């Protein structure tokens, strides 16, 4: 009996789905703009963003100049955002706040355009052109709406994007270290620290600058070693002052001790040569 009942329930569900699909197809083919728009709103409110967007794509251009045009465009943008169509939602939200700048929804539309742009930012390993565009969108929003209820979230988005750029820049500088181009690594790491002083990777970059300079000095011709080892000392002292509790301090101390030993060796050799 229970098995038969479950079969009946499944059959009814299939029939309802088929009927719903049939009605939806009729709506798509219908020329009744108002009926299509009303159905699109209902689909949106039910969370059926795909059907809502399909209907809105069909009717939104036909509603231009009507009282419903504003809401239709906002629903169209929101549906695409919910579907993950961020390039489209970014375009629609931008169209909304430029077309209806005095709308009560203009602020939210601009913020949603920011989120759409943010969601198109790729992983840090990839080209970051989209990230820079997203950052510009956030900054533009914050200038236009400095007291917005979305300010906190906008700040978090900006921070996330900045960290992504930090990581991209840090990895680019770190590459020279990995391939043992130590002179280039020192320059690249130093530039990174100057450009991103508040980066979460600044501490590691400062440590790597010590190691890179040490290896560079070690590989240098004898006549250049002394001055280059002294630069290791300078880098170490700066690092120790800024990051006294660093997780890299033990390794930094080792490079410092090795550097002092090398400087002592050079001093001893000079003394021997002077006395011979």
Beta strands, then each sheet from edge to edge (+ up, - down):
end
